[in-house]
Amino acid sequence: MRIRDWDRNLKVRLFGEALINITFWMFFPFMSIYFTESFGKDKAGMLLIISQLFSVIANLMGGYCADAFGRKRMMVLSAYGQGAAFFFFALASSPWFTSPLVGFICFTIAGICGSFYWPASQAMVADVVPEKDRSSVFAVFYTSINIAVVIGPMIGGIFYENYRFELLLATAFSCLLLAMLLSKWLRETVPVQGNAGVAHGKWHEFLRQQVQQYSVIVRDRIFLLFIIAGILAGQTFMQLDLLIPVYTKDSVGRQTLFSFGDWSFTLSGEKAFGLLISENGFLVALFTVLVTKWMSRYHERTAFIGSSIVYGVAIFLFGQTTSIWGLIFVMALFTFGELMTAGIQQTFISKLAPEEMRGQYFAAASLRFTIGRMIAPLSITATIWLGYQWTFFLLSVLSFISAVLYMFVFQQFEKKRTKMVASASS
């Protein structure tokens, strides 16, 4: 499906979200280093867990609100909220006032707003794109994000240390611009029956409806197992902006990447991480569509299981090398594991989700990331007790366990689909 044939909603979002993602990735990869230096490894790990706990709750509510109040409304409000949070984060990193604690609170609020935005945005794609074209559309959005991952860290690596205030301020204004674009140009896409369950009663009635709605998803054993497998696999790729930057800063000394005669290009640990994150974004931007098409030739089971195995191998190798060229190779392998499921994840979720509950299913599916990210900062604390090599080893074991769980997911999914076909034919 060509971009010129897309619904206008998707075109507006592609432009607006590309802008905000570039500014966001100018500073985001360096946040774990910032909080670790400000609070120490033990406190930083626990604070990041608390931050993600709020995001988990917001993500669940976001799915319900996307179905009950509309995709557009939730996306606009979330973008305004992120803009305000990043504005105050910038003030807390300004030349006139510096407070890592205020910065952390603003970072948490921005994460909460993002958790409200994501389910609505994903459900909107499912609303306006036929099932056969969804993988390619999701892949294009994923590619745009990773173009930002290439550009953002490169700019951030140059300016972050001395111009954090300006970068955060640029992100705040980008969020506010996105909110205005969405407000003016988006149309609502929520199915009519999606607005039927709006709760106008007291807060405890609203909460009761939340629990009832999500209990339906929890009783979907295949979907629940899919989420658990995703959480375990997430403990590897979540380290891209948690453990890996701290590891490169602590373990990778100044090294010469290449030299010509008397001229050489030398990187410190922090600069090396900026190179690695840009490499990841560059490879994803370059190969997402290609690898998605390649993986579409295989059963979804092969992609999910293979991805977990590749992640497990890559995260283990990260802890075995401090060479920049070795890390560049491992990052390429790590990125391949990411690309194997980049374009098919949302399509598989939409197959599992009833049409009237898409927002909630997408929200619940994103628990793979929100719960995964909530647990993932423990790896930073674990390095105090176990060291880097054992921590990376344990992360690889979790990824291999997720591969086994994916085997069970697809076994049960095939059995369920076979029964549905048999029932329909009879």
RAFENFEN-V870008 format. One record per residue. N is the residue number from 1. RES is the residue in one small letter. D_LAST is the distance of its C-alpha to the last C-alpha in Angstrom with 2 decimals. Layout:
n & res & d_last
N & RES & D_LAST
N & RES & D_LAST
//
This chain:
n & res & d_last
1 & m & 35.82
2 & r & 39.61
3 & i & 41.50
4 & r & 42.93
5 & d & 39.42
6 & w & 38.75
7 & d & 38.61
8 & r & 42.17
9 & n & 41.23
10 & l & 40.51
11 & k & 43.72
12 & v & 45.85
13 & r & 44.36
14 & l & 44.83
15 & f & 48.54
16 & g & 49.20
17 & e & 47.45
18 & a & 49.17
19 & l & 52.51
20 & i & 51.90
21 & n & 50.46
22 & i & 53.58
23 & t & 55.92
24 & f & 53.79
25 & w & 53.83
26 & m & 57.61
27 & f & 58.06
28 & f & 54.77
29 & p & 54.96
30 & f & 58.35
31 & m & 57.39
32 & s & 56.88
33 & i & 60.35
34 & y & 61.78
35 & f & 60.46
36 & t & 61.33
37 & e & 64.88
38 & s & 65.17
39 & f & 63.81
40 & g & 63.68
41 & k & 60.68
42 & d & 59.96
43 & k & 60.14
44 & a & 58.43
45 & g & 55.41
46 & m & 55.12
47 & l & 55.71
48 & l & 52.98
49 & i & 50.58
50 & i & 51.56
51 & s & 51.08
52 & q & 47.53
53 & l & 46.73
54 & f & 47.44
55 & s & 45.26
56 & v & 42.29
57 & i & 42.69
58 & a & 43.18
59 & n & 40.12
60 & l & 37.90
61 & m & 39.59
62 & g & 39.40
63 & g & 35.62
64 & y & 35.56
65 & c & 38.40
66 & a & 36.80
67 & d & 33.83
68 & a & 36.06
69 & f & 39.24
70 & g & 38.27
71 & r & 38.40
72 & k & 41.72
73 & r & 43.58
74 & m & 42.82
75 & m & 43.73
76 & v & 47.00
77 & l & 48.09
78 & s & 47.30
79 & a & 49.32
80 & y & 52.27
81 & g & 52.07
82 & q & 52.16
83 & g & 55.10
84 & a & 57.06
85 & a & 56.35
86 & f & 57.50
87 & f & 60.55
88 & f & 61.75
89 & f & 60.89
90 & a & 63.22
91 & l & 65.92
92 & a & 65.62
93 & s & 66.34
94 & s & 69.06
95 & p & 72.72
96 & w & 73.70
97 & f & 71.28
98 & t & 69.37
99 & s & 66.99
100 & p & 64.23
101 & l & 62.95
102 & v & 62.59
103 & g & 61.00
104 & f & 58.46
105 & i & 57.61
106 & c & 57.15
107 & f & 55.03
108 & t & 52.79
109 & i & 52.52
110 & a & 51.64
111 & g & 48.86
112 & i & 47.51
113 & c & 47.51
114 & g & 45.72
115 & s & 42.99
116 & f & 42.50
117 & y & 42.52
118 & w & 40.01
119 & p & 36.71
120 & a & 37.47
121 & s & 38.35
122 & q & 35.24
123 & a & 32.96
124 & m & 34.88
125 & v & 33.99
126 & a & 30.27
127 & d & 30.83
128 & v & 32.54
129 & v & 31.27
130 & p & 27.98
131 & e & 26.01
132 & k & 26.96
133 & d & 30.64
134 & r & 30.87
135 & s & 31.94
136 & s & 34.85
137 & v & 35.94
138 & f & 35.94
139 & a & 37.84
140 & v & 40.50
141 & f & 41.07
142 & y & 41.30
143 & t & 43.79
144 & s & 45.91
145 & i & 46.14
146 & n & 47.35
147 & i & 49.87
148 & a & 51.25
149 & v & 51.22
150 & v & 53.46
151 & i & 55.86
152 & g & 56.01
153 & p & 57.17
154 & m & 59.65
155 & i & 61.28
156 & g & 60.96
157 & g & 62.60
158 & i & 65.60
159 & f & 65.90
160 & y & 64.10
161 & e & 67.01
162 & n & 69.57
163 & y & 67.51
164 & r & 64.75
165 & f & 65.71
166 & e & 65.39
167 & l & 62.00
168 & l & 60.56
169 & l & 62.08
170 & a & 60.49
171 & t & 57.08
172 & a & 57.66
173 & f & 58.53
174 & s & 55.56
175 & c & 53.20
176 & l & 54.97
177 & l & 54.77
178 & l & 51.03
179 & a & 50.63
180 & m & 52.61
181 & l & 50.64
182 & l & 47.30
183 & s & 48.71
184 & k & 49.97
185 & w & 47.35
186 & l & 43.92
187 & r & 41.55
188 & e & 39.02
189 & t & 35.38
190 & v & 33.69
191 & p & 30.59
192 & v & 31.63
193 & q & 29.56
194 & g & 31.33
195 & n & 34.56
196 & a & 33.25
197 & g & 34.03
198 & v & 37.70
199 & a & 39.72
200 & h & 43.04
201 & g & 44.15
202 & k & 46.20
203 & w & 45.69
204 & h & 44.22
205 & e & 41.51
206 & f & 40.72
207 & l & 40.63
208 & r & 38.39
209 & q & 35.84
210 & q & 36.17
211 & v & 35.42
212 & q & 32.42
213 & q & 30.92
214 & y & 31.58
215 & s & 30.41
216 & v & 26.85
217 & i & 27.47
218 & v & 29.16
219 & r & 26.19
220 & d & 24.14
221 & r & 25.20
222 & i & 24.26
223 & f & 26.30
224 & l & 29.09
225 & l & 29.43
226 & f & 29.56
227 & i & 32.41
228 & i & 34.31
229 & a & 34.15
230 & g & 35.41
231 & i & 38.24
232 & l & 39.44
233 & a & 39.34
234 & g & 41.09
235 & q & 44.07
236 & t & 45.01
237 & f & 44.75
238 & m & 46.07
239 & q & 49.33
240 & l & 50.02
241 & d & 51.87
242 & l & 52.74
243 & l & 53.95
244 & i & 54.48
245 & p & 57.08
246 & v & 58.96
247 & y & 58.83
248 & t & 60.21
249 & k & 62.92
250 & d & 64.04
251 & s & 63.59
252 & v & 64.06
253 & g & 67.73
254 & r & 69.28
255 & q & 68.38
256 & t & 69.19
257 & l & 66.09
258 & f & 68.11
259 & s & 71.70
260 & f & 73.77
261 & g & 77.40
262 & d & 78.86
263 & w & 75.84
264 & s & 72.89
265 & f & 69.78
266 & t & 69.60
267 & l & 66.94
268 & s & 67.02
269 & g & 64.04
270 & e & 63.06
271 & k & 63.45
272 & a & 61.42
273 & f & 58.52
274 & g & 58.79
275 & l & 58.56
276 & l & 55.49
277 & i & 53.56
278 & s & 54.50
279 & e & 53.38
280 & n & 49.98
281 & g & 49.68
282 & f & 51.00
283 & l & 48.58
284 & v & 45.59
285 & a & 46.78
286 & l & 47.36
287 & f & 44.28
288 & t & 41.41
289 & v & 39.87
290 & l & 40.58
291 & v & 39.12
292 & t & 36.05
293 & k & 35.38
294 & w & 36.07
295 & m & 33.76
296 & s & 30.91
297 & r & 30.83
298 & y & 29.83
299 & h & 26.98
300 & e & 27.69
301 & r & 28.03
302 & t & 31.02
303 & a & 32.70
304 & f & 32.56
305 & i & 33.60
306 & g & 36.21
307 & s & 37.62
308 & s & 38.24
309 & i & 39.97
310 & v & 42.16
311 & y & 43.06
312 & g & 44.05
313 & v & 46.31
314 & a & 47.88
315 & i & 48.69
316 & f & 50.30
317 & l & 52.44
318 & f & 53.59
319 & g & 55.47
320 & q & 57.10
321 & t & 59.01
322 & t & 61.53
323 & s & 62.21
324 & i & 61.31
325 & w & 60.16
326 & g & 58.10
327 & l & 56.47
328 & i & 55.79
329 & f & 53.90
330 & v & 51.92
331 & m & 51.04
332 & a & 49.64
333 & l & 47.37
334 & f & 46.46
335 & t & 45.59
336 & f & 43.32
337 & g & 41.27
338 & e & 41.09
339 & l & 40.02
340 & m & 37.14
341 & t & 34.96
342 & a & 36.94
343 & g & 34.60
344 & i & 31.16
345 & q & 31.50
346 & q & 30.88
347 & t & 27.97
348 & f & 26.20
349 & i & 27.01
350 & s & 25.64
351 & k & 22.25
352 & l & 22.32
353 & a & 23.76
354 & p & 22.20
355 & e & 24.10
356 & e & 26.08
357 & m & 27.29
358 & r & 28.25
359 & g & 31.92
360 & q & 31.50
361 & y & 29.27
362 & f & 31.84
363 & a & 34.56
364 & a & 33.04
365 & a & 32.50
366 & s & 36.16
367 & l & 37.07
368 & r & 36.96
369 & f & 40.10
370 & t & 41.71
371 & i & 41.43
372 & g & 42.11
373 & r & 45.19
374 & m & 46.23
375 & i & 46.38
376 & a & 47.64
377 & p & 51.28
378 & l & 51.71
379 & s & 52.22
380 & i & 55.50
381 & t & 56.70
382 & a & 55.53
383 & t & 57.94
384 & i & 60.81
385 & w & 59.85
386 & l & 58.21
387 & g & 59.57
388 & y & 57.69
389 & q & 56.64
390 & w & 54.96
391 & t & 53.26
392 & f & 51.75
393 & f & 50.72
394 & l & 48.85
395 & l & 47.05
396 & s & 45.91
397 & v & 44.56
398 & l & 42.44
399 & s & 41.00
400 & f & 40.08
401 & i & 38.36
402 & s & 36.26
403 & a & 35.14
404 & v & 33.86
405 & l & 32.00
406 & y & 30.33
407 & m & 29.03
408 & f & 27.28
409 & v & 25.99
410 & f & 24.18
411 & q & 22.92
412 & q & 21.26
413 & f & 20.10
414 & e & 18.36
415 & k & 16.65
416 & k & 15.51
417 & r & 14.28
418 & t & 12.38
419 & k & 10.59
420 & m & 9.94
421 & v & 8.61
422 & a & 6.24
423 & s & 5.26
424 & a & 5.47
425 & s & 3.80
426 & s & 0.00
//
